[in-house]
Amino acid sequence: MGYVHNDLGLDYDDVLIMPTESGINSRSEVDLEVYYNVLGYEVIPIIAANMDTVGTFETAEVLSQFKMITALHKFYTPQDFQERDFNPKYIAVSCGSSDKDLLNMMQILKENSGIKMICLDAANAYTSSFLEFVKKVRSLFPTHMIIAGNVSTPIGSLNLSQAGADFIKIGTGPGALCRTRTVTGVGVPQFSAVGWNSREYDTVADGGVVYFGDVAKAFGAGASFVMIGSMFAAHRENSPMGRNRTSIYGMASRSAHDKYYENKTVTPEGITVDIPIRGYLKDTVTDLLGALRSTLTYTGHMYLADFIGSPEFIKVNRTHNNFFGEK
């Protein structure tokens, strides 16, 4: 029999944040901006995922108004950057591990010196080839902020940190459009993965967010940043004009492989869903940030920077009353 880890793995819906005495009378008093030395300025540390239905210039236009970050998907070309207006302070350029991806990113960053963030993305960041790729990118861009992943265990974080990553992207299969866990049987429940890795490393909690409160739980578990995919998808700003429904899909899905890759025989680890367009992204973002501010009023934290990794949690059998069903 294989070894069974004794720790009970927990997801966001297995825990709640404990309230405590608070001197904050209004959520308007709460400051969500966090200063990062590697950037040299403050951001609200929420990142739109680099899915091609989420990590778009249209998403970035909205999120930058809130000082939030968009990890643009890796299929944009240097010409796309020339043709679009954007605030480079809140953009991360994404890159896969192929030579073609690297050359594309190098050209984009050469022509857009104001962009300081790089997102190196692999479904399995444990491989020696990916670690060598991270080392190569670090040598080419010694002063840029590098996010790399995905892993879900401390040994993965250690290897990526030693390879040169500033922030480790945590998450093996927690996303709504990801099926890695059912296809491969591999994964770590996301709340545990974030907490486990954030003890020693600066992390980006990637995936698993269903409710606004899950974002707060990820920060509470210790994540320096939270990356959001499906929650930011299918809005008026980042969906086809004149349509009431749109398709979103994981980047390991058959849809993504058919659209971007020559190898069509890869077993998909993601799905495609057709959903109604959900209104304006700016409204979702406003509600999300209001919810996060409310969390901090319940825990007595004026600053998000002080809240990260600090609240107490309680394990629960259920997080909320579902009498009327999910809405």
Secondary structure, 3 states (H helix, E strand, C coil): CCCCCCCCCCCHHHEEECCCCCCCCCHHHCECCEEECCCCEEECCEEECCCCCCCCHHHHHHHHCCCCEEEECCCCCHHHHHHCCCCHHHEEEEECCCHHHHHHHHHHHHHCCCCCEEEEECCCCCCHHHHHHHHHHHHHCCCCEEEEEEECCHHHHHHHHHHCCCEEEECCCCCCCECHHHHHCCCCCHHHHHHHHHCCCCEEEECCCCCHHHHHHHHHHCCCEEEECHHHCCCHHHCCCCCCEEEEECCCEHHHHHHHCCCCCCCCCECEEEEECCCCHHHHHHHHHHHHHHHHHHHCCCEHHHHCCCCCEEECCCCCCCCCCCC
